[in-house]
Amino acid sequence: MTAPLLSIIIPAHNEERRLPQTLEQVLVFLKEQAYTSEVLIVENGSSDRTFEIAQEFASKHPDLRVLRESRSGKGLAVRRGMLEARGEYRFMCDADLSMSIDQVNTFLPPLSGDVDIAIASREAPGAVRDGEPSYRHIGGRVINFAIRMLILPGLQDTQCGFKCFRAGAAEQVFTRQTLSGWSFDIELLYIARRLGLTIRELPIHWRFGAGTKLRAVGDALRMLRDIFKIHLNALRGVYDLNP
């Protein structure tokens, strides 16, 4: 089969409430585009009806596939989806759609430019943040400052959940991924830089969702631990091994 231009990968853990609306929006948007596409839902260790709801949509939409990753961990779900996707461009997308799906075209050529990886940024010039409490914004900037100082200098927003990879870049990066938790984004971008891949931050219009699953203090501590693991992996040559 001919590979589609775009694959959208949506990791879904206990998303029975938000997933139906998200899929409706994504499918309506893709139907209006001139390019070919597919959607992959990766159900990720849910205890609710996320998997059944995704299957119901897949039964009605041939370009939607449902994968099941029994182990919890967003990084595992995204990795599974990225490596099973067939698109020339592979876009990871949070189930809450805090970035409206109609912005996805900015992550594709020609708007994205000639880059291997385009990442959404809430801090790039032109970005808009709606409804975010000031304490969350300040906390996020503190965390990003640490990330820039410790591992990814120059990148203003590594944790936004919307990122687009060329197929070749996805294969190179995700086959070397080792982390499955909140810091997996940091590891992916670190690997990409280590491999000489190009990364561009793109401004988005982003809406804060009250249902966010992040926990500032705990996630910050886990991030510091994971950054240490990433540097240790690099010293051991883990990312240099042929997958």
C-alpha positions as protocol buffer text, in pm:
chain_id: "A"
residue {
  index: 1
  type: MET
  ca { x: 0 y: 0 z: 0 }
}
residue {
  index: 2
  type: THR
  ca { x: 113 y: 355 z: -69 }
}
residue {
  index: 3
  type: ALA
  ca { x: 236 y: 525 z: 247 }
}
residue {
  index: 4
  type: PRO
  ca { x: 20 y: 819 z: 359 }
}
residue {
  index: 5
  type: LEU
  ca { x: 176 y: 1162 z: 390 }
}
residue {
  index: 6
  type: LEU
  ca { x: 76 y: 1203 z: 754 }
}
residue {
  index: 7
  type: SER
  ca { x: 33 y: 969 z: 1050 }
}
residue {
  index: 8
  type: ILE
  ca { x: -121 y: 1109 z: 1367 }
}
residue {
  index: 9
  type: ILE
  ca { x: -34 y: 908 z: 1678 }
}
residue {
  index: 10
  type: ILE
  ca { x: -252 y: 958 z: 1985 }
}
residue {
  index: 11
  type: PRO
  ca { x: -148 y: 783 z: 2310 }
}
residue {
  index: 12
  type: ALA
  ca { x: -455 y: 720 z: 2524 }
}
residue {
  index: 13
  type: HIS
  ca { x: -455 y: 622 z: 2892 }
}
residue {
  index: 14
  type: ASN
  ca { x: -798 y: 633 z: 3060 }
}
residue {
  index: 15
  type: GLU
  ca { x: -932 y: 874 z: 2799 }
}
residue {
  index: 16
  type: GLU
  ca { x: -1289 y: 744 z: 2760 }
}
residue {
  index: 17
  type: ARG
  ca { x: -1427 y: 1090 z: 2836 }
}
residue {
  index: 18
  type: ARG
  ca { x: -1208 y: 1302 z: 2606 }
}
residue {
  index: 19
  type: LEU
  ca { x: -1128 y: 1057 z: 2326 }
}
residue {
  index: 20
  type: PRO
  ca { x: -1462 y: 1063 z: 2135 }
}
residue {
  index: 21
  type: GLN
  ca { x: -1460 y: 1440 z: 2087 }
}
residue {
  index: 22
  type: THR
  ca { x: -1091 y: 1438 z: 2000 }
}
residue {
  index: 23
  type: LEU
  ca { x: -1136 y: 1171 z: 1733 }
}
residue {
  index: 24
  type: GLU
  ca { x: -1436 y: 1349 z: 1584 }
}
residue {
  index: 25
  type: GLN
  ca { x: -1231 y: 1667 z: 1544 }
}
residue {
  index: 26
  type: VAL
  ca { x: -926 y: 1488 z: 1405 }
}
residue {
  index: 27
  type: LEU
  ca { x: -1123 y: 1282 z: 1153 }
}
residue {
  index: 28
  type: VAL
  ca { x: -1328 y: 1579 z: 1030 }
}
residue {
  index: 29
  type: PHE
  ca { x: -1010 y: 1783 z: 985 }
}
residue {
  index: 30
  type: LEU
  ca { x: -825 y: 1509 z: 794 }
}
residue {
  index: 31
  type: LYS
  ca { x: -1121 y: 1447 z: 565 }
}
residue {
  index: 32
  type: GLU
  ca { x: -1093 y: 1809 z: 448 }
}
residue {
  index: 33
  type: GLN
  ca { x: -722 y: 1782 z: 358 }
}
residue {
  index: 34
  type: ALA
  ca { x: -588 y: 1706 z: 11 }
}
residue {
  index: 35
  type: TYR
  ca { x: -314 y: 1476 z: 140 }
}
residue {
  index: 36
  type: THR
  ca { x: -346 y: 1113 z: 255 }
}
residue {
  index: 37
  type: SER
  ca { x: -338 y: 1031 z: 623 }
}
residue {
  index: 38
  type: GLU
  ca { x: -390 y: 774 z: 896 }
}
residue {
  index: 39
  type: VAL
  ca { x: -464 y: 789 z: 1269 }
}
residue {
  index: 40
  type: LEU
  ca { x: -319 y: 549 z: 1524 }
}
residue {
  index: 41
  type: ILE
  ca { x: -471 y: 530 z: 1871 }
}
residue {
  index: 42
  type: VAL
  ca { x: -237 y: 356 z: 2114 }
}
residue {
  index: 43
  type: GLU
  ca { x: -438 y: 247 z: 2416 }
}
residue {
  index: 44
  type: ASN
  ca { x: -198 y: 246 z: 2706 }
}
residue {
  index: 45
  type: GLY
  ca { x: -284 y: 36 z: 3013 }
}
residue {
  index: 46
  type: SER
  ca { x: -628 y: 188 z: 3064 }
}
residue {
  index: 47
  type: SER
  ca { x: -876 y: 69 z: 3326 }
}
residue {
  index: 48
  type: ASP
  ca { x: -1177 y: 228 z: 3155 }
}
residue {
  index: 49
  type: ARG
  ca { x: -1341 y: 189 z: 2811 }
}
residue {
  index: 50
  type: THR
  ca { x: -1073 y: 373 z: 2614 }
}
residue {
  index: 51
  type: PHE
  ca { x: -987 y: 67 z: 2404 }
}
residue {
  index: 52
  type: GLU
  ca { x: -1350 y: -20 z: 2326 }
}
residue {
  index: 53
  type: ILE
  ca { x: -1432 y: 339 z: 2228 }
}
residue {
  index: 54
  type: ALA
  ca { x: -1129 y: 353 z: 1998 }
}
residue {
  index: 55
  type: GLN
  ca { x: -1233 y: 24 z: 1838 }
}
residue {
  index: 56
  type: GLU
  ca { x: -1583 y: 158 z: 1775 }
}
residue {
  index: 57
  type: PHE
  ca { x: -1435 y: 450 z: 1580 }
}
residue {
  index: 58
  type: ALA
  ca { x: -1197 y: 221 z: 1392 }
}
residue {
  index: 59
  type: SER
  ca { x: -1487 y: 3 z: 1277 }
}
residue {
  index: 60
  type: LYS
  ca { x: -1631 y: 305 z: 1097 }
}
residue {
  index: 61
  type: HIS
  ca { x: -1309 y: 465 z: 970 }
}
residue {
  index: 62
  type: PRO
  ca { x: -1066 y: 249 z: 768 }
}
residue {
  index: 63
  type: ASP
  ca { x: -781 y: 497 z: 810 }
}
residue {
  index: 64
  type: LEU
  ca { x: -793 y: 466 z: 1190 }
}
residue {
  index: 65
  type: ARG
  ca { x: -602 y: 189 z: 1363 }
}
residue {
  index: 66
  type: VAL
  ca { x: -608 y: 90 z: 1728 }
}
residue {
  index: 67
  type: LEU
  ca { x: -303 y: -56 z: 1898 }
}
residue {
  index: 68
  type: ARG
  ca { x: -291 y: -188 z: 2253 }
}
residue {
  index: 69
  type: GLU
  ca { x: 15 y: -134 z: 2473 }
}
residue {
  index: 70
  type: SER
  ca { x: -58 y: -317 z: 2796 }
}
residue {
  index: 71
  type: ARG
  ca { x: 224 y: -150 z: 2989 }
}
residue {
  index: 72
  type: SER
  ca { x: 150 y: 200 z: 3113 }
}
residue {
  index: 73
  type: GLY
  ca { x: 382 y: 486 z: 3019 }
}
residue {
  index: 74
  type: LYS
  ca { x: 318 y: 750 z: 2757 }
}
residue {
  index: 75
  type: GLY
  ca { x: 667 y: 702 z: 2614 }
}
residue {
  index: 76
  type: LEU
  ca { x: 592 y: 336 z: 2541 }
}
residue {
  index: 77
  type: ALA
  ca { x: 267 y: 424 z: 2368 }
}
residue {
  index: 78
  type: VAL
  ca { x: 422 y: 695 z: 2151 }
}
residue {
  index: 79
  type: ARG
  ca { x: 716 y: 471 z: 2059 }
}
residue {
  index: 80
  type: ARG
  ca { x: 480 y: 190 z: 1955 }
}
residue {
  index: 81
  type: GLY
  ca { x: 273 y: 423 z: 1742 }
}
residue {
  index: 82
  type: MET
  ca { x: 570 y: 594 z: 1579 }
}
residue {
  index: 83
  type: LEU
  ca { x: 733 y: 267 z: 1480 }
}
residue {
  index: 84
  type: GLU
  ca { x: 412 y: 111 z: 1347 }
}
residue {
  index: 85
  type: ALA
  ca { x: 303 y: 423 z: 1159 }
}
residue {
  index: 86
  type: ARG
  ca { x: 346 y: 433 z: 780 }
}
residue {
  index: 87
  type: GLY
  ca { x: 338 y: 808 z: 719 }
}
residue {
  index: 88
  type: GLU
  ca { x: 615 y: 1014 z: 564 }
}
residue {
  index: 89
  type: TYR
  ca { x: 554 y: 1250 z: 856 }
}
residue {
  index: 90
  type: ARG
  ca { x: 456 y: 1119 z: 1201 }
}
residue {
  index: 91
  type: PHE
  ca { x: 285 y: 1354 z: 1441 }
}
residue {
  index: 92
  type: MET
  ca { x: 238 y: 1279 z: 1811 }
}
residue {
  index: 93
  type: CYS
  ca { x: -74 y: 1438 z: 1953 }
}
residue {
  index: 94
  type: ASP
  ca { x: -213 y: 1458 z: 2307 }
}
residue {
  index: 95
  type: ALA
  ca { x: -565 y: 1325 z: 2353 }
}
residue {
  index: 96
  type: ASP
  ca { x: -680 y: 1648 z: 2516 }
}
residue {
  index: 97
  type: LEU
  ca { x: -615 y: 1849 z: 2195 }
}
residue {
  index: 98
  type: SER
  ca { x: -480 y: 2144 z: 2393 }
}
residue {
  index: 99
  type: MET
  ca { x: -349 y: 2248 z: 2051 }
}
residue {
  index: 100
  type: SER
  ca { x: -633 y: 2254 z: 1798 }
}
residue {
  index: 101
  type: ILE
  ca { x: -583 y: 1997 z: 1526 }
}
residue {
  index: 102
  type: ASP
  ca { x: -608 y: 2253 z: 1245 }
}
residue {
  index: 103
  type: GLN
  ca { x: -260 y: 2373 z: 1341 }
}
residue {
  index: 104
  type: VAL
  ca { x: -105 y: 2043 z: 1231 }
}
residue {
  index: 105
  type: ASN
  ca { x: -38 y: 2170 z: 879 }
}
residue {
  index: 106
  type: THR
  ca { x: 223 y: 2412 z: 1013 }
}
residue {
  index: 107
  type: PHE
  ca { x: 428 y: 2104 z: 1106 }
}
residue {
  index: 108
  type: LEU
  ca { x: 439 y: 1985 z: 744 }
}
residue {
  index: 109
  type: PRO
  ca { x: 636 y: 2127 z: 450 }
}
residue {
  index: 110
  type: PRO
  ca { x: 650 y: 2388 z: 326 }
}
residue {
  index: 111
  type: LEU
  ca { x: 538 y: 2568 z: 643 }
}
residue {
  index: 112
  type: SER
  ca { x: 764 y: 2369 z: 874 }
}
residue {
  index: 113
  type: GLY
  ca { x: 1076 y: 2420 z: 663 }
}
residue {
  index: 114
  type: ASP
  ca { x: 1331 y: 2156 z: 572 }
}
residue {
  index: 115
  type: VAL
  ca { x: 1377 y: 1999 z: 916 }
}
residue {
  index: 116
  type: ASP
  ca { x: 1381 y: 1647 z: 1054 }
}
residue {
  index: 117
  type: ILE
  ca { x: 1173 y: 1725 z: 1362 }
}
residue {
  index: 118
  type: ALA
  ca { x: 926 y: 2009 z: 1422 }
}
residue {
  index: 119
  type: ILE
  ca { x: 808 y: 2059 z: 1780 }
}
residue {
  index: 120
  type: ALA
  ca { x: 526 y: 2270 z: 1917 }
}
residue {
  index: 121
  type: SER
  ca { x: 639 y: 2554 z: 2142 }
}
residue {
  index: 122
  type: ARG
  ca { x: 435 y: 2760 z: 2384 }
}
residue {
  index: 123
  type: GLU
  ca { x: 731 y: 2996 z: 2421 }
}
residue {
  index: 124
  type: ALA
  ca { x: 837 y: 3067 z: 2061 }
}
residue {
  index: 125
  type: PRO
  ca { x: 762 y: 3416 z: 1926 }
}
residue {
  index: 126
  type: GLY
  ca { x: 399 y: 3429 z: 1819 }
}
residue {
  index: 127
  type: ALA
  ca { x: 279 y: 3155 z: 2054 }
}
residue {
  index: 128
  type: VAL
  ca { x: -41 y: 3207 z: 2253 }
}
residue {
  index: 129
  type: ARG
  ca { x: -127 y: 3046 z: 2589 }
}
residue {
  index: 130
  type: ASP
  ca { x: -494 y: 3048 z: 2694 }
}
residue {
  index: 131
  type: GLY
  ca { x: -624 y: 2995 z: 3046 }
}
residue {
  index: 132
  type: GLU
  ca { x: -303 y: 2880 z: 3212 }
}
residue {
  index: 133
  type: PRO
  ca { x: -271 y: 2968 z: 3581 }
}
residue {
  index: 134
  type: SER
  ca { x: 35 y: 3182 z: 3651 }
}
residue {
  index: 135
  type: TYR
  ca { x: 177 y: 2929 z: 3897 }
}
residue {
  index: 136
  type: ARG
  ca { x: 174 y: 2660 z: 3626 }
}
residue {
  index: 137
  type: HIS
  ca { x: 345 y: 2887 z: 3377 }
}
residue {
  index: 138
  type: ILE
  ca { x: 615 y: 2988 z: 3625 }
}
residue {
  index: 139
  type: GLY
  ca { x: 668 y: 2626 z: 3730 }
}
residue {
  index: 140
  type: GLY
  ca { x: 699 y: 2522 z: 3367 }
}
residue {
  index: 141
  type: ARG
  ca { x: 958 y: 2789 z: 3296 }
}
residue {
  index: 142
  type: VAL
  ca { x: 1163 y: 2681 z: 3597 }
}
residue {
  index: 143
  type: ILE
  ca { x: 1160 y: 2322 z: 3474 }
}
residue {
  index: 144
  type: ASN
  ca { x: 1252 y: 2427 z: 3122 }
}
residue {
  index: 145
  type: PHE
  ca { x: 1538 y: 2639 z: 3253 }
}
residue {
  index: 146
  type: ALA
  ca { x: 1676 y: 2329 z: 3423 }
}
residue {
  index: 147
  type: ILE
  ca { x: 1635 y: 2127 z: 3103 }
}
residue {
  index: 148
  type: ARG
  ca { x: 1822 y: 2391 z: 2900 }
}
residue {
  index: 149
  type: MET
  ca { x: 2102 y: 2413 z: 3154 }
}
residue {
  index: 150
  type: LEU
  ca { x: 2141 y: 2039 z: 3205 }
}
residue {
  index: 151
  type: ILE
  ca { x: 2079 y: 1876 z: 2868 }
}
residue {
  index: 152
  type: LEU
  ca { x: 1904 y: 2068 z: 2585 }
}
residue {
  index: 153
  type: PRO
  ca { x: 2042 y: 2421 z: 2551 }
}
residue {
  index: 154
  type: GLY
  ca { x: 1849 y: 2650 z: 2321 }
}
residue {
  index: 155
  type: LEU
  ca { x: 1512 y: 2470 z: 2322 }
}
residue {
  index: 156
  type: GLN
  ca { x: 1246 y: 2679 z: 2493 }
}
residue {
  index: 157
  type: ASP
  ca { x: 969 y: 2419 z: 2527 }
}
residue {
  index: 158
  type: THR
  ca { x: 1058 y: 2050 z: 2518 }
}
residue {
  index: 159
  type: GLN
  ca { x: 751 y: 1917 z: 2700 }
}
residue {
  index: 160
  type: CYS
  ca { x: 463 y: 2025 z: 2478 }
}
residue {
  index: 161
  type: GLY
  ca { x: 300 y: 1703 z: 2360 }
}
residue {
  index: 162
  type: PHE
  ca { x: 283 y: 1785 z: 1989 }
}
residue {
  index: 163
  type: LYS
  ca { x: 586 y: 1685 z: 1779 }
}
residue {
  index: 164
  type: CYS
  ca { x: 630 y: 1584 z: 1415 }
}
residue {
  index: 165
  type: PHE
  ca { x: 905 y: 1354 z: 1285 }
}
residue {
  index: 166
  type: ARG
  ca { x: 1006 y: 1270 z: 931 }
}
residue {
  index: 167
  type: ALA
  ca { x: 976 y: 894 z: 889 }
}
residue {
  index: 168
  type: GLY
  ca { x: 1353 y: 842 z: 877 }
}
residue {
  index: 169
  type: ALA
  ca { x: 1409 y: 1056 z: 1183 }
}
residue {
  index: 170
  type: ALA
  ca { x: 1139 y: 867 z: 1373 }
}
residue {
  index: 171
  type: GLU
  ca { x: 1305 y: 534 z: 1291 }
}
residue {
  index: 172
  type: GLN
  ca { x: 1644 y: 658 z: 1407 }
}
residue {
  index: 173
  type: VAL
  ca { x: 1525 y: 818 z: 1729 }
}
residue {
  index: 174
  type: PHE
  ca { x: 1253 y: 589 z: 1858 }
}
residue {
  index: 175
  type: THR
  ca { x: 1453 y: 269 z: 1809 }
}
residue {
  index: 176
  type: ARG
  ca { x: 1708 y: 417 z: 2053 }
}
residue {
  index: 177
  type: GLN
  ca { x: 1455 y: 539 z: 2311 }
}
residue {
  index: 178
  type: THR
  ca { x: 1489 y: 390 z: 2661 }
}
residue {
  index: 179
  type: LEU
  ca { x: 1260 y: 604 z: 2880 }
}
residue {
  index: 180
  type: SER
  ca { x: 886 y: 546 z: 2907 }
}
residue {
  index: 181
  type: GLY
  ca { x: 774 y: 815 z: 3151 }
}
residue {
  index: 182
  type: TRP
  ca { x: 731 y: 1192 z: 3150 }
}
residue {
  index: 183
  type: SER
  ca { x: 1091 y: 1266 z: 3044 }
}
residue {
  index: 184
  type: PHE
  ca { x: 1081 y: 1061 z: 2725 }
}
residue {
  index: 185
  type: ASP
  ca { x: 1047 y: 1382 z: 2520 }
}
residue {
  index: 186
  type: ILE
  ca { x: 1379 y: 1505 z: 2659 }
}
residue {
  index: 187
  type: GLU
  ca { x: 1549 y: 1180 z: 2566 }
}
residue {
  index: 188
  type: LEU
  ca { x: 1408 y: 1185 z: 2213 }
}
residue {
  index: 189
  type: LEU
  ca { x: 1535 y: 1538 z: 2148 }
}
residue {
  index: 190
  type: TYR
  ca { x: 1872 y: 1458 z: 2305 }
}
residue {
  index: 191
  type: ILE
  ca { x: 1909 y: 1153 z: 2079 }
}
residue {
  index: 192
  type: ALA
  ca { x: 1806 y: 1358 z: 1776 }
}
residue {
  index: 193
  type: ARG
  ca { x: 2075 y: 1617 z: 1845 }
}
residue {
  index: 194
  type: ARG
  ca { x: 2333 y: 1346 z: 1909 }
}
residue {
  index: 195
  type: LEU
  ca { x: 2250 y: 1199 z: 1566 }
}
residue {
  index: 196
  type: GLY
  ca { x: 2278 y: 1539 z: 1399 }
}
residue {
  index: 197
  type: LEU
  ca { x: 1907 y: 1572 z: 1316 }
}
residue {
  index: 198
  type: THR
  ca { x: 1758 y: 1918 z: 1278 }
}
residue {
  index: 199
  type: ILE
  ca { x: 1492 y: 2044 z: 1521 }
}
residue {
  index: 200
  type: ARG
  ca { x: 1271 y: 2348 z: 1486 }
}
residue {
  index: 201
  type: GLU
  ca { x: 1034 y: 2499 z: 1743 }
}
residue {
  index: 202
  type: LEU
  ca { x: 705 y: 2626 z: 1600 }
}
residue {
  index: 203
  type: PRO
  ca { x: 472 y: 2865 z: 1787 }
}
residue {
  index: 204
  type: ILE
  ca { x: 124 y: 2735 z: 1858 }
}
residue {
  index: 205
  type: HIS
  ca { x: -202 y: 2852 z: 2009 }
}
residue {
  index: 206
  type: TRP
  ca { x: -228 y: 2638 z: 2322 }
}
residue {
  index: 207
  type: ARG
  ca { x: -514 y: 2603 z: 2571 }
}
residue {
  index: 208
  type: PHE
  ca { x: -463 y: 2497 z: 2931 }
}
residue {
  index: 209
  type: GLY
  ca { x: -673 y: 2197 z: 3030 }
}
residue {
  index: 210
  type: ALA
  ca { x: -788 y: 2156 z: 3388 }
}
residue {
  index: 211
  type: GLY
  ca { x: -769 y: 1778 z: 3347 }
}
residue {
  index: 212
  type: THR
  ca { x: -392 y: 1774 z: 3297 }
}
residue {
  index: 213
  type: LYS
  ca { x: -220 y: 1474 z: 3454 }
}
residue {
  index: 214
  type: LEU
  ca { x: 110 y: 1645 z: 3533 }
}
residue {
  index: 215
  type: ARG
  ca { x: 230 y: 1678 z: 3893 }
}
residue {
  index: 216
  type: ALA
  ca { x: 481 y: 1960 z: 3914 }
}
residue {
  index: 217
  type: VAL
  ca { x: 704 y: 1859 z: 4206 }
}
residue {
  index: 218
  type: GLY
  ca { x: 702 y: 1485 z: 4144 }
}
residue {
  index: 219
  type: ASP
  ca { x: 754 y: 1525 z: 3771 }
}
residue {
  index: 220
  type: ALA
  ca { x: 1042 y: 1769 z: 3828 }
}
residue {
  index: 221
  type: LEU
  ca { x: 1220 y: 1521 z: 4054 }
}
residue {
  index: 222
  type: ARG
  ca { x: 1166 y: 1238 z: 3807 }
}
residue {
  index: 223
  type: MET
  ca { x: 1294 y: 1462 z: 3529 }
}
residue {
  index: 224
  type: LEU
  ca { x: 1621 y: 1527 z: 3715 }
}
residue {
  index: 225
  type: ARG
  ca { x: 1665 y: 1155 z: 3773 }
}
residue {
  index: 226
  type: ASP
  ca { x: 1595 y: 1081 z: 3408 }
}
residue {
  index: 227
  type: ILE
  ca { x: 1837 y: 1347 z: 3283 }
}
residue {
  index: 228
  type: PHE
  ca { x: 2106 y: 1172 z: 3486 }
}
residue {
  index: 229
  type: LYS
  ca { x: 2005 y: 842 z: 3320 }
}
residue {
  index: 230
  type: ILE
  ca { x: 2024 y: 999 z: 2973 }
}
residue {
  index: 231
  type: HIS
  ca { x: 2376 y: 1131 z: 3032 }
}
residue {
  index: 232
  type: LEU
  ca { x: 2478 y: 792 z: 3172 }
}
residue {
  index: 233
  type: ASN
  ca { x: 2333 y: 617 z: 2866 }
}
residue {
  index: 234
  type: ALA
  ca { x: 2531 y: 850 z: 2645 }
}
residue {
  index: 235
  type: LEU
  ca { x: 2855 y: 778 z: 2832 }
}
residue {
  index: 236
  type: ARG
  ca { x: 2790 y: 405 z: 2794 }
}
residue {
  index: 237
  type: GLY
  ca { x: 2729 y: 442 z: 2419 }
}
residue {
  index: 238
  type: VAL
  ca { x: 2366 y: 327 z: 2437 }
}
residue {
  index: 239
  type: TYR
  ca { x: 2251 y: 581 z: 2180 }
}
residue {
  index: 240
  type: ASP
  ca { x: 2538 y: 507 z: 1946 }
}
residue {
  index: 241
  type: LEU
  ca { x: 2452 y: 140 z: 1904 }
}
residue {
  index: 242
  type: ASN
  ca { x: 2293 y: 33 z: 1579 }
}
residue {
  index: 243
  type: PRO
  ca { x: 1928 y: -53 z: 1662 }
}
